[in-house]
Amino acid sequence: MWEIDGELEAPAVLNALLQAIAKNPATVNHVVPCLDRMGLLAAPTLPLFRAQLALPRRGGSLQSIHRD
């Protein structure tokens, strides 16, 4: 949606991607490249990822340091 309609779709796309992560943390491998393509429009998701990376024990695909 974002690649078709750009900035106007950013809130809806971010909401969908964050819901996907919440329902299934394994989807982060697919979500992060989408956020990367969105660039600065994905900035609202940074607190989520910063919080995950700060955990001493992480879950999902963020569980090992080599994926940081």
C-alpha positions in Angstrom: 0.0 0.0 0.0 2.8 2.4 0.9 4.7 1.8 -2.4 1.5 2.5 -4.3 0.1 5.6 -2.5 3.1 6.8 -0.5 2.9 9.0 2.6 -0.9 8.9 2.7 -0.8 5.2 3.5 2.1 5.3 6.0 -0.1 5.2 9.1 -2.2 2.3 7.9 0.9 0.4 6.7 2.7 0.9 10.1 -0.4 -0.2 11.9 -0.7 -3.4 9.9 3.0 -4.2 10.2 3.0 -3.6 14.0 0.0 -5.8 14.3 1.7 -8.5 12.4 4.7 -8.4 14.8 2.4 -8.4 17.8 0.5 -11.5 16.6 3.6 -13.4 15.4 7.0 -12.1 16.3 8.6 -14.3 13.6 7.1 -11.9 11.0 9.8 -9.3 12.0 12.1 -10.8 9.3 9.6 -9.6 6.7 8.5 -6.4 8.5 11.9 -4.8 8.9 12.7 -4.7 5.2 9.3 -3.0 4.6 10.1 -0.4 7.3 13.5 0.1 5.7 11.9 1.0 2.4 9.6 3.4 4.1 12.6 5.4 5.5 11.7 8.2 7.8 8.0 7.4 7.6 8.8 4.3 9.7 10.3 6.4 12.5 7.3 5.8 14.9 8.4 2.1 15.1 11.9 2.9 16.5 10.8 2.8 20.2 9.5 -0.8 19.7 12.7 -2.0 18.2 14.9 -0.1 20.7 12.9 -1.7 23.6 13.4 -5.1 22.1 17.1 -4.7 21.6 17.5 -3.5 25.2 16.0 -6.6 26.6 18.6 -9.0 28.2 16.7 -11.9 26.8 14.9 -11.3 23.5 12.4 -13.4 21.7 11.5 -14.2 18.2 14.0 -13.5 15.5 15.6 -10.8 17.6 16.9 -13.3 20.1 20.5 -13.5 19.0 23.1 -10.7 18.7 24.1 -11.5 15.1 20.7 -10.3 13.9 21.1 -6.8 15.5 
